[in-house]
Amino acid sequence: MTHAPPSAAIDLLADFREKNQRRNQVLHWIWDEQGVEAPAYKTGQQKMKYTAEDVNALADDLIWIETRLASHAKSPAELQNERTKLGAKADLYAPAPWLQTKS
């Protein structure tokens, strides 16, 4: 992991945990007209409603998390080199807010 502040990594993991739980519901729970329902072995879970827009937004969120995680997997030099090559698109494809200096 690069030298991101600990709070950035914690926020990223919390975001991943929440989105991944929703992903699991969409993929593995039982679908019907009203939404998705937990399998029998997951007692006490409520039925969740998902629209096509909800699923698309979740997919976009997971892609953004993957992009953020990829930045953490690079060395600081690799990340800075990639950000330099990307120029104005660096924050979109190689986010690293901990590298930005305050004005």
Beta strands, then each sheet from edge to edge (+ up, - down):
strand 1: 30-32
strand 2: 35-37
sheet 1: 1+ 2-
end
